[in-house]
Amino acid sequence: MQASEIQAKIKEIIGNVANLDPSAIADNARFIDDLSLDSLAMMEIGVDMDYAFKLGLPDESFQELRSVDEAVALVLRERQPTTVSA
């Protein structure tokens, strides 16, 4: 999955939770300052992201996210294949 696809899915999740048009959400939108999301909405977005991307992360992992860009970076980082050195 490409970064642009991840970003689109995250915007869709935000749109569903916050009743916003995903196409109106800027790529670098900040959750609190730009989108006026509260902690409950952020928790729901985190749960939905975890489920959508099959991340298996604790809820606390999403509490520190501040923007769409940070959310995309988290998903990309967590979806990287892990290499095991011999």
Salt bridges, closest charged atoms under 4 A:
GLU12 OE2 - LYS9 NZ 3.29
ASP27 OD1 - LYS11 NZ 2.44
ASP33 OD2 - ARG30 NH1 3.52
ASP34 OD1 - ARG30 NH2 3.13
